């Protein structure tokens, strides 16, 4: 399930940047440690702390200039009181006992109040006029993401849910890769499937939706903010630590479905922190395998900060979004949502109905994806068949044409002179140019880099042939 926790970090088009550093000394709001941002004010950079979870200050009003933070430390008492109030009334153990009582009742007596966010037993008089869910089956209790109405506040959390086909594909893939322990961050439908099926898999859910306290036990669910790696309860943090220990550093995978509006920098900081914790607790040197669900057009942002990842062609689908699924009623090129992973793509088999195996790339790709001899890769990204431009020395979308004024391929109706590369260089990390144009790289280094890439590609081919 996609939970859109659109924080202020999504406002990059307004010139706001997120500063990546340790959050240990940051002030806290009810949603955990705040993030540090910067923005230009009259050509001067000013830094400020803001909520990691809410974009709208009506939802979380925390705001503090960094250069004045020492002068307003007294306000931390106020925010501490707000945090206590925010967590008040949630006792996971007590709610788990209530869940087991509900399970022992016949379906007709099972009632959940969506207004109060709790189960009720013979308390109808206290909930007159409330939104009640009644006559619940065992299946519904095991699949709350199908029972509860999706949250729809676009400035805090708007939920979109994996289709059953996508859930089955991911779980089957985990089993085929011999994973036995699944860390689900923002993916309750994966967790529900594992918990309710005989899959021989274990799972733990880390999610921002606190309604799940009512449906999963303290060892199965942790209330969690992925943008600052914050557990709302210390006991939940201990539970997660024990879960990592129990894996013994083997057969473990992390699957996550972060908000599309969220910046990649704090998310990567979180996932890398979990990876380090996993290694420290289990005494393993192996990286934690990760499946990160994100749109294909976010590939540069992920690879610039974490080059270990590769994008798979599999198109993730969602039940309740008009564009995030395939078919006649979906996007013309199919869902734009992909899987980014740090495991070898050749190990992930995609469904043969819509995908094919490319022996040259040694991995499964979409049927419309055509291998380009010049690029040495299957280059299509968005569901169309890309074409190679000899002048640009790369493949581009089929509806693009080479513009001699701009010196690159672009849409036919583009405005000349206004096209510029907005990504960051993989070498120096500065924005505005690509690695092959980096002024810090000598021409010999660029040639050497291309030679290494080609040698790596040939080596992968040889491994496939020898195997």
N, C-alpha and C positions, 0 to 999 in steps of 0.2 A: 504494500500500500504506500502510495506516495503521499507524504505529509508535507505540504508547502509551508515551512516555517520561514517566511521571507524576512530576513533580518535586514538591517541597514546596509549590510555588505552588498546587497543586490543593487544599490544605487550608484554603481560605478560610473554610469553615464552622467551623473551629476558631479563627477570629479572626486568622489569619496573613495578612499582606499582603506583596506584593512591592514593593520600592522601585525605581523606574526611574531609573537614572542611568548614567553612563559606567562600563563594567566595567574600564577600563584599570588602575585602582589596586586592584581586588579581588584577594584571594588566589585561588590556583588549586588545584584538585584534579585527579585524572587526567582528568576530563571537561571541563577548560577553566576559564575564569574562573567563580567562584561568583557566585550572585545574593545580593542583600541583602534580607532579610526583616525584618518587625517583628511582634511579638505583645505582647499585654497580659499583664503578670504583676503581680497585685495592683494593678490599675488604673494601672500604670506601663508605658509603652512601652519595650521593649528590642529592639534590632536585632541580627541575627546573619547571618553568611554561611553559605550552604548550597549543596550540589551542585545544579547546574542540570538534571541528568539523572536522578538517582535519588531516589525518595521514601523508600526504606527505607535506614536507616543501615547495615544489614547488607550492602547492595550498595555503598554509598559512605559511609564513616563521617565524612566531613568535616563539622565544626561549629566555628564560631568566633564568640564574641560580638564585636560591632563595638567596644565600648568597651574590650576587652582585646586587640584584634588586635595592637597595638604590642608588647605584652608577650610575645606568643607567635610573634614573627617567626622565631625560631630553628626553629620547627616546619616552616617552609617548605622547609627542606632535606630533611626527611623526606618531605614531599609531592612534592618534585621527584624524589626517588628513586622514589617510587611511580609518578609519571607516566612516567619512563623505563622502569620495569618493565612498565607497562601497554601501552606502544607497542612493546616488545621483540618481535622476531621477525616484524614486518610490514615487508617491503620490496616496495613495489608493483611496481617494475620487474622484480624477480626473479619475482614471482608472475605477471606478464603474460607473461614468457618461458615459464613453465611452462604457462600456458593455451594458448599457441600450439603447444607440443609436444603437449598433449592433443588439440587440434583436428586435428593431423596423423595421429593414431592411429585405427584402426578402432573402432567403437562398443564392441566387446567388451572393449577394453583401457582404456577410459576409466573411471577410478575416483576418486571423491571421498570422503574420510573426514570425516564430520560430527563425529566426536569430536575430531579434530586440526584440523579446518577447513582442509584443504588437499588438493590433488590428489596422487595417488600413481601412480608408474610402476614396475611390477615390485617393489613393496615390501609385498606382502600379508603377509609374515611379521612385519613391524613393526606391523601393525594388527589382530592377532588379537583378537577380542572387541569390536572397535570397530564403530560404525555406519557402514556403507559404502554409497555410492550408486554403482551400476555400470551398464554398458551404456548410457551416456548418448548421446542423439542430438544433432545440431546444434541442433535447436529447444530442447532443454533447456539446453544451454550458453548459448544466447542469451536464455533466460527463467529465470534462477535463482530468481526469486520463486515460480515454479511447481514448481521442483525441490527447493529447500531447505524443511525443515519450518519453519513459522512459529514465531517466538519467542513464548512464552506467559507470561512473568513480568510480571504485571499491575503490579508496583511498579517496573519498569524499562522493559521494552519488550514489548508484546503486539501482534502484527501482524495486521492485517486487510487483505485484498487486494481491489482494484478488480475488478469483473466485467469481462468482455470487452466487453459492451455499453457500459459507462461509459467504458472506455478508448477505444473506437472513437469515441464521441460527442465526447470531449474533443479527440482528435487531429484528427478531421474539422472541429471548430469552429476549431481553430488554423489549419488550412489555409484554411478559408473566410474567416477574418479576415486572411489573408496574413501570418501569423506564420511565420518561418523558423528562429528560434532559440528553443529551449525550455529554461528552467532548471527542473529537476525537483528540488524539495526534499521528500524523504520520499515520492516517487511513483515507485518503480522500475518499476512496470508501464507507465507512460507512457514512460519512458526505454527500456525493453525493446522496446516496440512500434515506437518511432521508429528505434532502432538496427537492428532486424531487418527492417524493411520499406522499400520504396521510396517514401518519403513526401516526399522533397526537403526534409526538416527535419533540423536538427542538434539535439543535446541534450547536456546534462551533468547528471549525477546527484549531488546532495548528500544523503547519508543517514547515519544513525546506526549502521546495521548493517554492521559491518566485514567480514562474510563476502563482501560484494560485491567486495572487493579481488581475489578469485580469478577473477572472471568479467568484469570490465571493466578496460580499460587505464587508465593514469595520466591520460590526457587525457579520459576519459569519466566517471570516478567520483572523488569526494572524500569522505573520511570526515569527518563534519560533525555538529555539535550545533546545532540551530536555536534552542535556547533562549538561547544566549549568543553566537551567530554565530561559533562556534569551529571552525576547521579543525585537526584533530589533527596534521597535518603541514604545515610551511611550504611545501613544494613544491606541495601541493594548493591552498593559498591562491593561489600564483602562477599555477597552471593556471586557476583560476576567474577571476582578474583578466585573464588573456590572452583567455579566452573572452568576457568582457564587451567587451573592446576590439575583438575581431573582429566583433562585431555592428554596430559603427559607429553604435549608438544607434537602430537601425531594426529593425522586424519581429521584435521580441523579446518573449517572454512568460514570466512566472514562474508555475508551478503548484505548489501545496503542499498537503499533507494532514497537518496537525499533529495531535498527540495531543488527543483530546477532553478529557482530564483536565487539560491544561495551561492555564495562565492566558494570556489574550490580550495582556497588557501586554508581557512580554518578547518574544513573537512579533512584535508590531507593531514593537517597537524593532528587531528583526532585519531585518524586511522593509523598513522605512524606511531602515535603514543600507545595505542592498543597493541600494535605489533611488538613494540619494545617490552611492554608488560607481559605479553605472551611468551616472549623469549626468556625474560628474566625469571618468570614463575615456573617455567618448565625446563629450563636449562637446555634449550635447543638453539641452534644457530640458523635453523630454517626460517625463511620468511613466512608470515602468516598468509595463506592464499586468500585473495579477496575477489569478490564479484561485485563491481560497482555499477549500478544501473543509472544511466545518464544519457541525455540526447547526444546524437552523433556530432553535432556542431560544437560540443564542449570538449572535443578531443584535444585541440591545441592547449587549452587551459590545463587539462589534466597532465598531458605529456610534458609540458614545459616544466611542471613542478615535480612530476614523478614519472620519469622516462621508462620505468620498468613495466608500465602498463601497455596493453594492446587492446584494440577495439575489435570485438567480434561482430559478425554481420547479423546475428540473431535479432529480430525485431520484437522487443518486449511490448505486450499489449495490456491495456487497462479496460476494465468493464465500463466505467462511467465517464469516459472522456471521448468526445467525438473525433478527435484527431489521433489519439494514442492507440489505434488498433488498425488491423488490416481489413480488407473487404470493401464492398461497394459503398458503404456508408462512412468509411474512414478516410484517412488521407490518401491521395492518389498513389503516392509511392509507398504506402504502408506506414506503419508507426515509425517516428523518428528516434525512438528510444532504443539504445543499444546496451551491451554489456562490456564493461572495461575490466580486464583481469590481469593479474601479474603471473598467472600460470601460462605455460606454453599453449598457444591457440590450437596447435595440432592435436592436443589431447581432448578438445571439446568437439564432439560430433553434433552437428545440427540436423534437424529433421529433413529427410530426403525429399519430402513432397515439395519443399520450397527452397532447398539449398543443395549445393553440389560440392564435391571435393576437388580442390585445385591442387594437382600434383606438383605444380611449379612452386606454389606458395606453401605447400604442405599443410593446408588447413581448409576447413569448410567455409564456403562463402555463399552469398545469395546468388540465385540463378541468373539474375540480371547483371551480376558483377563479372566483367570481362577482364581477363589477364592482359596486361599491357607489357609487351616485350621491351619497350624503351624504358619504362619505369621499373620493370622487373617485379611487378606487384599487381594484385587485383585492387584497383584504385577507387572503385565506386564507393560512395559513402551514404548518399541520401535515398537510395532505392532506385535510382536511375542508372543507366549505363553511361559511364563517363567516356569522353573521347580525348585522344592525346593531341596536344598542341606542340608542334615542333619548335616554335619560337619561344614559348614559355618553358619548354622542356618538362612538361608535366601534364597530367590528365585533368580535365575540367568538366563541369556540368555540360550536358549536350546542348542546352539553349544559350550557352555563352559563345561569344565570338572574340577573336583577337583584336584589340584596339591598338593601332600603331601610335596614336597620340599618347595614350597612357602607358604603352609598353607592356601590356599584359592583357589577359582575357578577362572579360566582364560581361554583364548583361547587355543586351543590345541597346536598351534605352537608358544606359547609365549617363551620368554627367562627367565628361572628361575633366581631368585635373583634380577631381575630388575623391579619387580612390587612393587609399593608402592602407598599408598593412597595419592592423591594430593589435596583432598578437605580439608575443615576446620571443626574442632570439633564444634558441636552445643553448647557445654557448655563453653569452654574457648576461642573459636574462633581461636585457633592456628591451623596451617596447619600440616598435616602429620599423624593425627590419628583421629579416630571416637569417638563419645561421649562415647560409651560403653568401650573404651580403655583409656579414659582420666585419666591421673595420678592425676588430682585434685579432682576426684570423689572417695569417699570411696566406698567399695563394697556394703555397706548398702544403699548408695545413688543410686547406679545403680539398685539394686533390687527394691528400692522404686519407681524409675522412671518407670521401667517396669510394676510395679503393678498399678501405676497411669494411664499408657497408656491403660492397660487392663480394668481398671475401666471406663475410658472415653469411650472406645469402647462399653462396655456393656451398659453404660448409653445411648449412641446414639441409640443402638438397642432397648432399652426399650422405648425411645421417639417415635421411629418409630412404635413399636407395639401398644403403648397406643394411638398414633394418629390415 
